[in-house]
């Protein structure tokens, strides 16, 4: 399926409204397999949408402040969390900035790889 910018925008919006792939396919008039493929290509999988929504939730800042006061058993936990937050922020920005979206998604993927390499190296 060839996607227009308007369809991609609608796909992103429906994904963040937590619509099922079947509901999105019905709304866009295409097959569910097209939705799976485009979500994967754009990097808006269910897990990433969930991470972006959690990172941008208003109560997330309060819980982060509270957890910063408690002693940490593993000093690398906040580093991993910071990488996750950066990844989520980049993906969130890619949804809003259609011009730079490909670069932002590639950067988010690079952040994920860097996090994995760093945390694997320290273990």
C-alpha contacts under 8 A as a table, 3 or more apart, distances in Angstrom:
res1	aa1	res2	aa2	distance
1	X	34	X	6.73
3	X	7	X	6.11
3	X	8	X	6.61
4	X	7	X	5.18
4	X	8	X	6.33
5	X	8	X	5.06
5	X	9	X	6.14
6	X	9	X	5.07
6	X	10	X	6.17
7	X	10	X	5.03
7	X	11	X	6.01
7	X	28	X	7.22
8	X	11	X	4.95
8	X	12	X	6.23
9	X	12	X	5.17
9	X	13	X	6.27
9	X	95	X	7.95
10	X	13	X	5.05
10	X	14	X	6.08
11	X	14	X	5.20
11	X	15	X	6.07
11	X	24	X	6.97
11	X	28	X	7.95
12	X	15	X	5.09
12	X	16	X	6.32
12	X	44	X	7.33
12	X	95	X	6.85
13	X	16	X	5.26
13	X	17	X	6.29
14	X	17	X	4.93
14	X	18	X	6.46
14	X	19	X	5.70
14	X	24	X	6.52
15	X	18	X	5.09
15	X	19	X	5.76
15	X	20	X	7.70
15	X	24	X	7.80
15	X	44	X	7.44
15	X	46	X	7.75
15	X	49	X	7.27
16	X	19	X	7.53
16	X	49	X	6.38
16	X	53	X	7.94
19	X	23	X	5.98
19	X	24	X	6.34
20	X	23	X	5.11
20	X	24	X	6.22
21	X	24	X	5.01
21	X	25	X	6.01
21	X	32	X	6.03
21	X	35	X	6.30
21	X	36	X	7.21
22	X	25	X	5.05
22	X	26	X	6.21
22	X	32	X	5.72
23	X	26	X	5.15
23	X	27	X	6.20
24	X	27	X	5.04
24	X	28	X	6.11
24	X	32	X	7.92
24	X	35	X	7.32
25	X	28	X	5.18
25	X	29	X	5.67
25	X	30	X	5.03
25	X	31	X	5.63
25	X	32	X	5.35
25	X	34	X	7.82
25	X	35	X	6.31
26	X	29	X	5.02
26	X	30	X	6.54
26	X	31	X	7.85
30	X	34	X	6.69
30	X	35	X	7.71
31	X	34	X	5.33
31	X	35	X	6.81
32	X	35	X	5.05
32	X	36	X	6.33
33	X	36	X	5.04
33	X	37	X	6.17
34	X	37	X	5.16
34	X	38	X	6.12
35	X	38	X	5.25
35	X	39	X	5.98
36	X	39	X	5.34
36	X	40	X	6.20
37	X	40	X	5.25
37	X	41	X	6.14
38	X	41	X	4.92
38	X	42	X	6.00
39	X	42	X	5.19
39	X	43	X	5.88
39	X	44	X	5.03
39	X	45	X	5.69
40	X	43	X	5.08
40	X	44	X	6.34
40	X	45	X	6.00
41	X	44	X	7.91
42	X	102	X	7.98
42	X	105	X	7.57
43	X	48	X	7.36
43	X	91	X	7.76
43	X	105	X	6.82
44	X	47	X	7.99
44	X	48	X	5.88
44	X	49	X	5.90
44	X	91	X	7.95
45	X	48	X	5.31
45	X	49	X	6.16
46	X	49	X	5.14
46	X	50	X	6.11
47	X	50	X	5.10
47	X	51	X	6.19
48	X	51	X	4.96
48	X	52	X	6.14
48	X	88	X	7.11
48	X	91	X	7.84
49	X	52	X	5.17
49	X	53	X	6.17
50	X	53	X	5.16
50	X	54	X	6.12
51	X	54	X	5.12
51	X	55	X	6.03
51	X	88	X	6.02
52	X	55	X	5.11
52	X	56	X	6.17
52	X	88	X	4.66
52	X	89	X	6.71
52	X	91	X	7.08
52	X	92	X	6.15
53	X	56	X	5.27
53	X	57	X	5.99
54	X	57	X	5.18
54	X	60	X	6.90
55	X	60	X	6.51
55	X	85	X	6.15
55	X	88	X	6.59
55	X	89	X	7.53
56	X	60	X	7.11
57	X	60	X	5.35
57	X	61	X	7.70
58	X	61	X	6.19
58	X	62	X	7.72
59	X	62	X	5.34
59	X	63	X	6.51
60	X	63	X	5.25
60	X	64	X	6.14
61	X	64	X	5.11
61	X	65	X	6.26
62	X	65	X	5.15
62	X	66	X	6.34
63	X	66	X	5.07
63	X	67	X	6.10
64	X	67	X	5.16
64	X	68	X	6.16
65	X	68	X	5.18
65	X	69	X	6.85
66	X	69	X	5.50
66	X	70	X	6.99
67	X	70	X	5.31
68	X	71	X	7.56
72	X	75	X	6.04
72	X	77	X	7.87
74	X	77	X	5.73
75	X	78	X	6.64
75	X	79	X	7.62
76	X	79	X	5.08
76	X	80	X	6.28
76	X	119	X	7.76
77	X	80	X	5.20
77	X	81	X	6.21
78	X	81	X	4.84
78	X	82	X	6.02
79	X	82	X	5.04
79	X	83	X	6.38
80	X	83	X	5.18
80	X	84	X	6.28
80	X	115	X	6.75
80	X	119	X	7.60
81	X	84	X	4.96
81	X	85	X	6.12
82	X	85	X	5.03
82	X	86	X	6.14
83	X	86	X	5.08
83	X	87	X	6.11
83	X	111	X	6.71
83	X	112	X	7.21
83	X	115	X	6.26
84	X	87	X	5.08
84	X	88	X	6.14
84	X	112	X	7.60
85	X	88	X	5.05
85	X	89	X	6.02
86	X	89	X	5.04
86	X	90	X	6.15
86	X	108	X	7.56
86	X	111	X	7.59
87	X	90	X	5.25
87	X	91	X	6.28
87	X	108	X	4.82
87	X	109	X	7.54
87	X	111	X	6.24
87	X	112	X	6.81
88	X	91	X	5.12
88	X	92	X	6.05
88	X	108	X	7.64
89	X	92	X	4.97
89	X	93	X	6.10
90	X	93	X	5.05
90	X	94	X	6.17
90	X	104	X	5.68
90	X	105	X	6.79
90	X	107	X	7.37
90	X	108	X	5.71
91	X	94	X	5.01
91	X	95	X	6.50
91	X	104	X	6.70
91	X	105	X	5.98
91	X	108	X	6.52
92	X	95	X	5.31
92	X	96	X	6.76
93	X	96	X	5.18
93	X	97	X	5.92
93	X	101	X	7.47
93	X	104	X	7.20
94	X	97	X	5.11
94	X	98	X	6.36
94	X	100	X	6.68
94	X	101	X	4.11
94	X	102	X	7.29
94	X	104	X	5.50
94	X	105	X	6.39
95	X	98	X	6.52
95	X	101	X	6.71
96	X	101	X	7.97
97	X	100	X	5.71
97	X	101	X	5.70
98	X	101	X	4.92
99	X	102	X	7.78
100	X	103	X	5.52
100	X	104	X	6.18
101	X	104	X	5.06
101	X	105	X	6.06
102	X	105	X	5.20
102	X	106	X	6.17
103	X	106	X	5.08
103	X	107	X	6.07
104	X	107	X	5.03
104	X	108	X	6.15
105	X	108	X	4.98
105	X	109	X	6.24
106	X	109	X	5.04
106	X	110	X	6.21
107	X	110	X	4.93
107	X	111	X	6.17
108	X	111	X	5.02
108	X	112	X	6.35
109	X	112	X	5.13
109	X	113	X	6.37
110	X	113	X	5.06
110	X	114	X	6.07
111	X	114	X	5.03
111	X	115	X	6.08
112	X	115	X	5.14
112	X	116	X	6.28
113	X	116	X	5.13
113	X	117	X	6.18
114	X	117	X	5.10
114	X	118	X	6.05
115	X	118	X	5.18
115	X	119	X	6.03
116	X	119	X	5.35
116	X	120	X	5.88
117	X	120	X	5.19
117	X	121	X	5.99
118	X	121	X	5.13
118	X	122	X	6.41
119	X	122	X	5.37
119	X	123	X	6.52
120	X	123	X	5.44
